[in-house]
Amino acid sequence: MISSRRAVPYRPQREPSRPRCRESGRGVWIAIVILLVVAVVVIAGVVPRFKARAALKTETRELAIPTVAVIRPKLGDPRTEIVLPGNMQAFADSPIYARTNGYLKAWYHDIGSRVKQGELLAVIESPEVDQQLDQARADLNTAKANFALSQTTAERYQNLLNSGSVAKQDVDNAVGDFQAKKATVASAEANVKRLQELQSFEKVYAPFDGVITARNTDVGHLINSGAGSPATELFHISAISKLRVYVNVPQQYSGATRPGLPATITLPEFPGRSFKGTLVRTSDSIDAASRTLLVEVDVDNRARELLPGAYAEVHFQLPNATRALILPVSALIFRSHGMQAGVLENGHAVLKTITIGRDFGNEVEVVAGLDPTDSVIINPPDSLVSGELVRVVSDSDEVGGNPSGGAQ
């Protein structure tokens, strides 16, 4: 069944245009506000991060620059004092031997006795020498008698030859016998003098002023002439009014060790005292085994306080060709290619190779490689390299517990 109503097409109604525009504008503003809020949030979160990153980079760069303190090296003394061991010896030292055989009859000085030159020390009995001297004198008298007879005979033959009473051969025989007897007399006289000298050796005298340091004989001992063994040494005498001190000077100081150099001698048995001496000679040769120069220092010992054979310490004040510099050991850098020190130049560290002299414990002597005007880095970091940029601490800062200290 068909309805009698007609279908009417649907037509939507249009909204008024003004309210729709207002809603669109409001959405745009909301979006802008949201974008602004998001941008503010992003900026507020990112900018501090960029600032922190930049600050971190700056701080990292600052921390990468080593912070150091510097000092000026001190000038060393213009003279170098060296202390070396010395061996004290008598100025003259001699063993006394007998020059004749016999038995000791008497001795007159024991150890510690001070004797003068020519003073009698002992007497030796040598009856064999005495008998030989008597025999030699008798032989001399016989030779002289024969000589006188041959001289008279030769003169007579000369006179007879002039008158033609004897042959020329007889005269020559007489003259020859005269010359032979003359030579015999000379030989006998020489033998007498030899035995007289041997007899004079029965008395033993001091060869120089000194002190007896050993007596190795006694009355009744058999004395053998010569110096064949230590047992035959009668006495030992030393001249101690002046002593020699022998010192071995290291090769590095040999150039400054010259005769005339004053020296000071100290001994452990005289605490607080010193004795003056003078270097009088050197061996002018370096010992190949010890690399030292042997020198002799003479010391006046007229007071007889010093004893030969004693150990002494000899102090020399040697002039320096150039004044050395003194650095604390904290400024030294030990590297495989040698000893170095860091020097500040135009804000950068420069490593200089140095030569060390004497070691004083907390300080060392630098003999080459540095200038007095150098600013030396103390307590340098192990990673310090030459040419590296460094920052010098102020006077109020400290590095490694040591103040920068400024120049010394």
Secondary structure as UniProt FT lines:
FT   HELIX           17..64
FT   STRAND          67..71
FT   STRAND          74..75
FT   STRAND          79..97
FT   STRAND          102..107
FT   TURN            111..112
FT   STRAND          114..115
FT   TURN            117..118
FT   STRAND          120..125
FT   HELIX           127..163
FT   HELIX           168..200
FT   TURN            201..202
FT   STRAND          203..205
FT   STRAND          210..215
FT   TURN            219..220
FT   STRAND          222..223
FT   HELIX           230..232
FT   STRAND          233..250
FT   HELIX           251..256
FT   TURN            259..260
FT   STRAND          262..266
FT   TURN            268..269
FT   TURN            271..272
FT   STRAND          275..286
FT   TURN            288..290
FT   STRAND          292..300
FT   TURN            302..303
FT   TURN            308..309
FT   STRAND          311..319
FT   STRAND          325..328
FT   HELIX           329..331
FT   STRAND          332..335
FT   TURN            336..337
FT   STRAND          338..345
FT   TURN            346..347
FT   STRAND          348..353
FT   STRAND          355..359
FT   STRAND          363..368
FT   TURN            372..373
FT   STRAND          376..378
FT   TURN            382..383
FT   TURN            386..387
FT   STRAND          391..392
FT   TURN            395..396
FT   STRAND          398..399
FT   TURN            400..401
FT   STRAND          402..403
//
